[in-house]
């Protein structure tokens, strides 16, 4: 009884996730607003004017500005790549590849195929005795291995990791590498901003007279606090995802799976990272074309 109550409670929690759809482009505008405030504080208020002072200060300001703009460009590129890239949808006419699922090269016999099809139908009716054949009641279709239904997007996502409100998109098979790069460049950019504004932040608590308008000083203070907070939080989040990639698992799988002596998808750290970084949409297109051709024949 306790287990059933827990499952029901978790289900109710996920129903509230649909409210996140209302955020929409607001989160993208919020990210751009934070970037705009940071740009104003670093370039226009502090290091831009420092270019005109001459001497070593000019060289230091030039170095900071060059690195700042490079990291900002990479951050925005990776961010919009996550936002605009489809995380991976279930290919049309997808069917479970029983041979690949069993890890065998020999084709199924007619009796084995009939048995597996009966298993699929039983799963569709609610019998989960066979964990390999999974059925999504909301999408009314079979789900590939490691595929999960997103309550926010309202669809099944291949190798779903989580739904990220900051990118207004799911993080899945086809955009996970961009998500990792976004975390990486965000950490570098926020760390650079924090270190570059640290002397200005310390000056607030000293008796030194600080040049600039009250608005510029307030923006500099706010930018330092925001970037310090983002740098620390993103660093922890990045370390967590690096550990997930090293084991070839996702956030959902790490939460759901029990402790096992060997995770079946773990290929070793090197191959796990290569699989995440080098995944290409053509892989899933070929799979879709193969399923379509097999259905037509």
NORSULCOR-V409201 format. One record per helix or strand. SS is the DSSP state (H for helix, E for strand). FROM is the first residue (numbers start at 1). TO is the last residue. Records with the same first field share a line. If there is no record, write none. Layout:
SS = FROM-TO  FROM-TO
This chain:
H = 2-22  26-50  56-84  98-102  110-124  176-203  214-246  251-256  269-278  281-296
E = 89-89  134-136  141-143  148-150  155-157  162-164  169-171
